[in-house]
Structures are given as structure tokens and as C-alpha cells.
Amino acid sequence: MDKINKIAVYIDGSNLYYKLKDLKVENSIYFDYKEFSDFLARGRVVVSYRYYVGAVRVKGNNSKAMSMRKNQQKLFSNLEK
């Protein structure tokens, strides 16, 4: 009987974000995280995909934080797809 190799992929969102920034990947909100995860799996069966990042909190009327929060929500929406 053949043994099936299964893995779970956990991505540290903060570290990946800064690496993509260093690599000058534009608009990382729409980066294909599933394809990247499948690449990391190297042909093994992925049983779970997880992306971890701290939520941006907006205090008061901080326009920079509001913009960051809006972009983070776009990212989360893309990850859910």
C-alpha cells in the first residue's frame, strides 16, 4: 500500500509581506498564496492552509491605520477565495 504524504502549510503573514516587499512584488494583496503554498508542498497533499497575521487596529481617526486596515480586509477577502 502506498503511503500518502500529507502536510499543513502555515504562513507567517508579516514575514512573507516584508519578503515580498524586499523582492519588489507589487500589490501583494492579490499574491496567489494558494499557488505559493502548493509550491511549498512539493507534490504532497495539503490538508490545511493557514495564514497568520496580527489584525490592524484603528484608534481614533488615524487615516494611515484606516488605509492599512482597508488593505488588510482586501487581503483577507482574497485569502478566503
Residue pairs with C-beta under 8 A, 6 or more apart in sequence:
4 45
5 44
5 45
6 44
6 45
6 46
6 47
7 41
7 44
7 45
7 46
7 47
8 46
8 47
8 48
8 49
8 50
9 37
9 40
9 41
9 46
9 48
9 49
9 50
10 50
10 52
11 33
11 36
11 37
11 49
11 50
11 51
11 52
12 52
12 53
13 51
13 52
13 53
14 53
14 54
17 28
17 53
20 28
20 31
21 28
25 31
28 75
29 71
29 74
29 75
29 78
30 78
33 49
33 51
33 78
33 79
34 49
37 46
37 49
38 46
51 79
53 72
55 72
56 65
56 68
56 69
56 72
57 65
57 69
58 65
58 66
58 69
59 65
